Amino acid sequence: MVHVHFEIYQGLLNRPSLRVNYSNYILPALATPSDDVAWDNRIIWICARILQWAQSDSRILEEWQRLKESVDEWERERPSGFNPFFYREADATEGRHFPELWFPNLCHGTLFYLRMTTRLMSA
């Protein structure tokens, strides 16, 4: 998963570097995640698939719909531990250009960033 993290980081910097075909294989632990780490890895894998789709020459709408459904499914089924325990709206007049979210675990906050990235890519 360290390699996947690195490829996503590079892909978000607009440097196509996704070398693994993420659409053809999913690690067994990601298909049915049993703990927060596995849930974390699952959304990272989905993000890699979305980046790979965005960087491909043939962007098929049906594949995008499947990817979007994967994100929506993750949102519906994820453990409640991924909910922020504090949330404050963005307010540019007070210098807060982004919402403020506090998570109980570092991986939960990282995932919020990845989920927002995948949502922005779908817009």
C-alpha positions as CSV (number, residue, x, y, z in Angstrom):
1,M,0.0,0.0,0.0
2,V,3.0,2.3,0.4
3,H,3.5,2.1,-3.4
4,V,-0.2,2.9,-4.0
5,H,0.1,6.0,-1.7
6,F,3.1,7.2,-3.6
7,E,1.4,6.7,-7.0
8,I,-1.6,8.6,-5.9
9,Y,0.6,11.4,-4.6
10,Q,2.4,11.6,-7.9
11,G,-0.9,11.3,-9.8
12,L,-2.4,14.2,-7.9
13,L,0.6,16.3,-8.9
14,N,-0.4,15.6,-12.6
15,R,2.5,13.3,-13.1
16,P,1.0,10.2,-14.7
17,S,2.8,7.4,-12.9
18,L,0.2,4.8,-12.1
19,R,2.0,1.6,-13.2
20,V,-0.3,-1.0,-11.5
21,N,-3.6,-1.7,-13.2
22,Y,-5.8,-1.1,-10.2
23,S,-9.1,-2.1,-12.0
24,N,-8.1,-5.7,-12.5
25,Y,-7.2,-6.7,-9.0
26,I,-8.1,-5.9,-5.5
27,L,-6.3,-7.2,-2.4
28,P,-8.6,-9.7,-0.6
29,A,-8.5,-7.7,2.6
30,L,-9.9,-4.7,0.8
31,A,-12.9,-6.5,-0.6
32,T,-14.3,-7.1,2.9
33,P,-12.4,-4.7,5.3
34,S,-12.4,-5.8,8.9
35,D,-10.7,-2.8,10.6
36,D,-10.1,0.9,10.1
37,V,-6.7,0.3,8.4
38,A,-8.4,-2.0,5.8
39,W,-11.2,0.6,5.3
40,D,-8.4,3.3,4.9
41,N,-6.6,1.1,2.3
42,R,-9.9,0.4,0.5
43,I,-10.7,4.1,-0.2
44,I,-7.0,4.6,-1.2
45,W,-7.4,1.8,-3.7
46,I,-10.6,3.3,-5.1
47,C,-8.8,6.7,-5.4
48,A,-6.0,5.0,-7.4
49,R,-8.6,3.5,-9.7
50,I,-10.2,6.9,-10.2
51,L,-6.9,8.5,-11.0
52,Q,-6.1,5.7,-13.4
53,W,-9.4,6.3,-15.1
54,A,-8.8,10.0,-15.3
55,Q,-5.3,9.5,-16.8
56,S,-6.4,7.0,-19.4
57,D,-7.1,7.7,-23.1
58,S,-10.5,6.0,-23.1
59,R,-12.8,7.3,-20.4
60,I,-15.9,5.2,-20.6
61,L,-18.9,6.7,-18.8
62,E,-20.1,3.3,-17.5
63,E,-16.7,2.8,-15.8
64,W,-17.0,6.2,-14.2
65,Q,-20.4,5.3,-12.9
66,R,-18.9,2.1,-11.3
67,L,-16.1,4.1,-9.7
68,K,-18.6,6.7,-8.4
69,E,-20.7,3.8,-6.9
70,S,-17.6,2.4,-5.3
71,V,-17.1,5.8,-3.5
72,D,-20.7,6.0,-2.5
73,E,-20.7,2.4,-1.3
74,W,-17.6,3.1,0.8
75,E,-19.4,6.2,2.3
76,R,-22.5,4.2,3.2
77,E,-20.6,1.2,4.7
78,R,-17.6,2.8,6.4
79,P,-17.3,2.5,10.2
80,S,-18.6,5.4,12.2
81,G,-15.1,6.0,13.5
82,F,-14.5,7.8,10.2
83,N,-16.9,10.6,11.2
84,P,-15.3,13.8,12.4
85,F,-16.0,14.5,16.1
86,F,-15.8,18.3,15.4
87,Y,-16.9,20.2,12.3
88,R,-16.9,23.9,11.6
89,E,-17.9,25.5,8.3
90,A,-15.5,27.5,6.1
91,D,-15.9,31.2,6.6
92,A,-13.7,33.4,4.3
93,T,-14.6,36.5,6.3
94,E,-12.8,35.0,9.3
95,G,-9.9,33.6,7.3
96,R,-11.1,30.0,7.3
97,H,-11.2,29.1,3.6
98,F,-11.8,25.4,4.2
99,P,-14.0,23.6,6.7
100,E,-12.4,22.5,9.9
101,L,-12.7,18.8,10.8
102,W,-11.2,16.9,13.7
103,F,-10.9,13.2,13.5
104,P,-10.0,10.6,16.2
105,N,-7.2,9.1,14.1
106,L,-4.7,10.5,11.5
107,C,-5.8,7.9,8.9
108,H,-9.4,9.2,9.2
109,G,-8.4,12.7,8.3
110,T,-6.2,11.6,5.4
111,L,-9.2,9.8,4.1
112,F,-11.4,12.8,4.2
113,Y,-8.9,14.6,2.0
114,L,-8.9,11.6,-0.5
115,R,-12.7,11.5,-0.5
116,M,-12.9,15.2,-1.2
117,T,-10.4,14.8,-4.0
118,T,-12.5,12.0,-5.6
119,R,-15.6,14.1,-5.2
120,L,-14.0,17.1,-6.9
121,M,-12.8,14.9,-9.7
122,S,-16.4,13.7,-10.3
123,A,-17.7,17.3,-10.6
